[in-house]
Amino acid sequence: MSDAAPSPAAALPSTWRQFHALTKPRVIQLIVFCALIGMVLAVPGLPRWADVRLAAIACLGIWLVAGAAAAFNCVVEQRIDARMKRTAWRPTAKGELTNLQTLSFSAVLCAIGSAILYVWVNPLTMWLTFATFVGYAVIYTVVLKPLTPQNIVIGGASGAMPPVLGWAAMTGEVAPEALILFLIIFLWTPPHFWALALYRVEDYRKSGLPMLPVTHGSEFTRLQILLYTFVLFAACLMPFVMRMSGWFYLAAAVVLSIGFCGYAVALWRQYSDALARKTFRFSLIHLSLLFAALLVDHYL
């Protein structure tokens, strides 16, 4: 019968999909990718088997803790998520998973990931990863996001940590090169999210969050995006200036940064939702290809 309760076996895959959705898989993929770049750049030349094994274990630990932070974020923002089209599908927003289930899931992921990092990687990486969890799930989500339109600027420090975590995993320290990678992501984050917030401004207005387009308007936000892309352009040249990379990376960084600035200029001059979407999507391409170019350049 159509109104019969599903069997436990039938319900299980759906439940697992819901828990998987809590981890925000696409975001986690980018986080782990950026951490992996930090790992690769920290190891001179071709990696040994021991390096590959360590990197794989570190990626697993970072993935688990990052997934835990994402799940915790879903609990804190479930009411906000329910008001926004972009996030209304999340299991917590739809009431498909309870707060207890989600918090338990987050705690288990965080505990397992932290244990893996502490035992099989090194304590520094574990503590930095846990600090990133606290920075994103508590300081950014609970404190900054509902308090200030500069939330994404300050809170962006947590999102910029993956290369630092990767570097620390392989070397047991935080080197200046890792901080350059941190700076690039830190400066990339505001124009990336503000482009999204521009075409989702009504969602954010309904949610009550003080995102920049809501509090300061479209024109001011577009100007900030433009200025940040210019500063980001300069930061993207630093790996070459600091001799972390060669000419291949420099060429890629210049082309990608000109593209990002081009979108920002067009957005600043004449706004449209379609252009804001294209800018947001290109920002993802920009960061992914920029770090991929670092990876390729490392082995040239």
Secondary structure, DSSP 8 states (H G I E B T S, - for coil): -TTS---HHHHHHHHHHHHHHHT-HHHHHHHHHHHHHHHHHHS-SS--HHHHHHHHHHHHHHHHHHHHHHHHHHHHTHHHHHH-TTTTTSTTTTTSS-HHHHHHHHHHHHHHHHHHIIIII-HHHHHHHHHHHHIIIIIIIIIITTT-TTHHHHHHHHHT-HHHHHHHHHHSS--HHHHHHHHHHHHHHHHHHHHHHHHTHHHHHHHT---HHHHHHHHHHHHHHHHHHHHHHHHHTHHHHTTSS-HHHHHHHHHHHHHHHHHHHHHHHS--HHHHHHHHHHHHHHHHHHHHHHHHHHT-
